[in-house]
Amino acid sequence: MKPLCVHCGYPYGVRKTTTVQEAWPQGSNKPVYHGPLIVIREQVLTSPTDGRVISRDLWDGETWEASHRPFCTARCALDFARKAHAQGIRARRSVPRRKIEPQAI
Ligand SMILES: [Zn+2]
């Protein structure tokens, strides 16, 4: 299931896939995938050296990728930040401010 945006609740993300290519020698049947992953896309490419190559995008069925996690979009993250700021929420500093004492010479 897609992750939900922490601000608007909209599902976001795309399936995180890996592309695997397999040689497909001329005159043989199309190779069948027997692995544990889900085949999202299958494409037949022409290899300049040896017949054809089959390219598959594989997904584990649960991993999603998103560039603005945990928000659906940058616009949604900015909207969240503006509303939080309007309510008086401020970021905490990771290093507390120290008063700089004049040093004795
Ligand atoms: Zn959102």
Boltz pocket constraint, residues with backbone or C-beta under 6 A from the ligand:
constraints:
  - pocket:
      binder: B
      contacts: [[A, 5], [A, 6], [A, 7], [A, 8], [A, 9], [A, 10], [A, 71], [A, 72], [A, 73], [A, 76], [A, 77]]
      max_distance: 6.0
